[in-house]
Amino acid sequence: MTSFDAIIIGAGHNGLVAAGFLAKAGKKILVLEASDRIGGAINLAHIVNRLSPAVVSGLAIDPNSLAGELLPTIVLDPDKGPVILRGGYGEILEGVTAAEAQGWAGMRKKLLMQAAVLKRFLAKRPPRPGDIAFSDMVDLGLTGLGLIRNGRDEARDFARMALMNVADIADEYLTDDRLKGLIAFDATLGIHLGPRSPTSLLGLYYRLTGEANGSPGGQFLPKGGMAAIASALEKAAVKYGAQIRLDAPVARILSERGRTTGVVLNSGEEILAPVIVSAIHPVTTLRKLAAPGEIDTHLSTSLKHVRTKGDAAKLTLTLDKIPAFTGVSAADLKGRLVIARSIAHVESAFNPAKYGAFSPDPVMEITLPSLLDPSLAPSGGATLSAIVQYAPYDLREGWATGKPKFLAAIMDVLERYAPGISASVTSSELLVPPDIEARYNMPGGHWHHGELQVDQMLLNRPTFAVSGYDTPLAGLYLASAGSHPGGGISGLPGMNAAKHVLSRRPA
Ligand SMILES: Cc1cc2nc3c(=O)[nH]c(=O)nc-3n(C[C@H](O)[C@H](O)[C@H](O)COP(=O)(O)OP(=O)(O)OC[C@H]3O[C@@H](n4cnc5c(N)ncnc54)[C@H](O)[C@@H]3O)c2cc1C
């Protein structure tokens, strides 16, 4: 029986990052992955907009190996023509009036400034009440200073705006429905909120804390596609000595008198380690894998109440020709295309989801990955990836009959924006949240492994009873998107958790 300093459960990108940082510190690390490939839900993603530079440099990954040109966002509108955002989240705007461009610039500047203030809290452990470290106080002080430095009005505006809904902010700065629709969509993607839901602006702040190529709010697709990120993280972890085993689902976490001792695989094999870093959903970790006697009733109940039902579906199409989206140039087809015509469009797509139904006119973002990597499609053809909101996890009629109807609704929308596209489809795959749950071992199929709403953030992530990567079981730590700061391809939960483990105990 081999033993390790630490076992990482899950080779999603956060598990690989945690493995890399721990192995770099000289620990003997084993990563156990249930499926037959690394990367987890990275394989669903199609845009990078928040991979942390601290993760890339901390693991000594050559940033050029992951670089890609900044991609524009094109907000589609077959009647008025598209709005195009270039640079980092619309540094340059095309397709709107000069007055609208000015309104956008003012709003963009303010939101990026506010997001930069919040960003300070992402790459570190969230503060714990009763356990506030000196560095937390310094951060809080610097946050206040950062705001005041920008002027008293900015501090006041931040206090006013932070918990508002994105629709009201859009109405304050913008008149163009296409731009309003875009920020309404971006603020709510992967979250069970509509643009008029209180606090929905937080989702947009979260997005704008991300960056690409040093550009806040930027986005790109790396050479080699999303898989290149997982592969770079794997190489980094292996370079530092970590071992990775695929097809090795963990069935149980072993513990003795409140301290972890190892894991048991589904096969019955036992592997020992004093430290377990669980980079899978926190609820699975604590309610399924940990011994029931180790988790008290209060914690078990609060975990049961973590909201984690996904809303995003993923459609992949193979097309026998490159689709023509009305008003979009061949060069811009390489960007992110967004179908969200207005705030009302996004809100009315959300409304049925509250009652277990989907809209006949869903909102979505689309990429054509084969235009950046032609090996992905047959010659002359294309692949299309769409992330479609809102696909309620608990569809009232059931997804067995609902899925073909939802696919038909999505294709109807696509046909309106890219006439002729339906006839060129040679294969399609639609994954709705229960499919994502099953294929990616993600309860609820949720983007963030748990709603990223104000009551499930910071010291309440995943829940107040377990946050800051610790658990009541000594030696067991949490490291997935379900921990602070949340989901998306950032690597931050994995990096923060690994640093916390290293600060805690000599493994
Ligand atoms: C439809 C959809 C589209 C998305 N698109 C984007 C996007 O374009 N850009 C973006 O930044 N983010 C996107 N996201 C979000 C992003 O994919 C996730 O937030 C992120 O991948 C989570 O990473 P993770 O490492 O924390 O967990 P995961 O990626 O879920 O990895 C967990 C790993 O653990 C494994 N595992 C689970 N249980 C066990 C077990 N018992 N034993 C061993 N292994 C186990 C799983 O198989 C998996 O490999 C999208 C999410 C969804 C649902």
The ligand as a MOL file (V3000), in Angstrom:
LIG
                    3D

  0  0  0     0  0            999 V3000
M  V30 BEGIN CTAB
M  V30 COUNTS 53 58 0 0 0
M  V30 BEGIN ATOM
M  V30 1 C -22.5550 24.4140 -19.5240 0
M  V30 2 C -21.3750 25.0810 -18.8620 0
M  V30 3 C -20.5510 25.9120 -19.6200 0
M  V30 4 C -19.4760 26.5710 -19.0190 0
M  V30 5 N -18.7050 27.4090 -19.7860 0
M  V30 6 C -17.6760 28.0920 -19.2020 0
M  V30 7 C -16.8560 28.9530 -19.9870 0
M  V30 8 O -17.0270 29.1040 -21.2010 0
M  V30 9 N -15.8400 29.6050 -19.3440 0
M  V30 10 C -15.5940 29.4500 -17.9990 0
M  V30 11 O -14.6640 30.0870 -17.4720 0
M  V30 12 N -16.3590 28.6190 -17.2370 0
M  V30 13 C -17.3750 27.9370 -17.8150 0
M  V30 14 N -18.1440 27.0790 -17.0580 0
M  V30 15 C -17.8230 26.8980 -15.6260 0
M  V30 16 C -16.6090 25.9900 -15.4150 0
M  V30 17 O -16.6190 24.9490 -16.3460 0
M  V30 18 C -16.6000 25.4010 -13.9820 0
M  V30 19 O -16.8510 26.4040 -13.0270 0
M  V30 20 C -15.2330 24.7680 -13.6630 0
M  V30 21 O -14.8620 23.8730 -14.6840 0
M  V30 22 C -15.2480 24.0510 -12.3220 0
M  V30 23 O -13.9640 23.4950 -12.1320 0
M  V30 24 P -13.5970 22.5610 -10.8840 0
M  V30 25 O -12.2100 22.0760 -11.1160 0
M  V30 26 O -13.8720 23.2880 -9.6210 0
M  V30 27 O -14.6180 21.3570 -10.9280 0
M  V30 28 P -14.9560 20.3020 -12.0850 0
M  V30 29 O -14.5350 20.8370 -13.3930 0
M  V30 30 O -16.3710 19.9200 -11.8900 0
M  V30 31 O -14.0020 19.0780 -11.7750 0
M  V30 32 C -14.2650 18.1240 -10.7630 0
M  V30 33 C -13.6390 16.8070 -11.1890 0
M  V30 34 O -13.8030 15.8770 -10.1240 0
M  V30 35 C -14.1810 14.6240 -10.6720 0
M  V30 36 N -14.8950 13.8720 -9.6220 0
M  V30 37 C -16.1630 14.0850 -9.1480 0
M  V30 38 N -16.4630 13.2000 -8.1900 0
M  V30 39 C -15.3660 12.4170 -8.0230 0
M  V30 40 C -15.0530 11.3110 -7.1640 0
M  V30 41 N -15.9330 10.8150 -6.2670 0
M  V30 42 N -13.8180 10.7420 -7.2740 0
M  V30 43 C -12.8990 11.2090 -8.1510 0
M  V30 44 N -13.1550 12.2480 -8.9890 0
M  V30 45 C -14.3680 12.8360 -8.9260 0
M  V30 46 C -15.0540 14.9730 -11.8530 0
M  V30 47 O -15.1270 13.8850 -12.7700 0
M  V30 48 C -14.3010 16.1920 -12.4110 0
M  V30 49 O -13.3010 15.8120 -13.3320 0
M  V30 50 C -19.2080 26.3830 -17.6410 0
M  V30 51 C -20.0060 25.5190 -16.8750 0
M  V30 52 C -21.0920 24.8700 -17.4790 0
M  V30 53 C -21.9430 23.9570 -16.6400 0
M  V30 END ATOM
M  V30 BEGIN BOND
M  V30 1 1 1 2
M  V30 2 1 2 3
M  V30 3 2 2 52
M  V30 4 2 3 4
M  V30 5 1 4 5
M  V30 6 1 4 50
M  V30 7 2 5 6
M  V30 8 1 6 7
M  V30 9 1 6 13
M  V30 10 2 7 8
M  V30 11 1 7 9
M  V30 12 1 9 10
M  V30 13 2 10 11
M  V30 14 1 10 12
M  V30 15 2 12 13
M  V30 16 1 13 14
M  V30 17 1 14 15
M  V30 18 1 14 50
M  V30 19 1 15 16
M  V30 20 1 16 17
M  V30 21 1 16 18
M  V30 22 1 18 19
M  V30 23 1 18 20
M  V30 24 1 20 21
M  V30 25 1 20 22
M  V30 26 1 22 23
M  V30 27 1 23 24
M  V30 28 2 24 25
M  V30 29 1 24 26
M  V30 30 1 24 27
M  V30 31 1 27 28
M  V30 32 2 28 29
M  V30 33 1 28 30
M  V30 34 1 28 31
M  V30 35 1 31 32
M  V30 36 1 32 33
M  V30 37 1 33 34
M  V30 38 1 33 48
M  V30 39 1 34 35
M  V30 40 1 35 36
M  V30 41 1 35 46
M  V30 42 1 36 37
M  V30 43 1 36 45
M  V30 44 2 37 38
M  V30 45 1 38 39
M  V30 46 1 39 40
M  V30 47 2 39 45
M  V30 48 1 40 41
M  V30 49 2 40 42
M  V30 50 1 42 43
M  V30 51 2 43 44
M  V30 52 1 44 45
M  V30 53 1 46 47
M  V30 54 1 46 48
M  V30 55 1 48 49
M  V30 56 2 50 51
M  V30 57 1 51 52
M  V30 58 1 52 53
M  V30 END BOND
M  V30 END CTAB
M  END
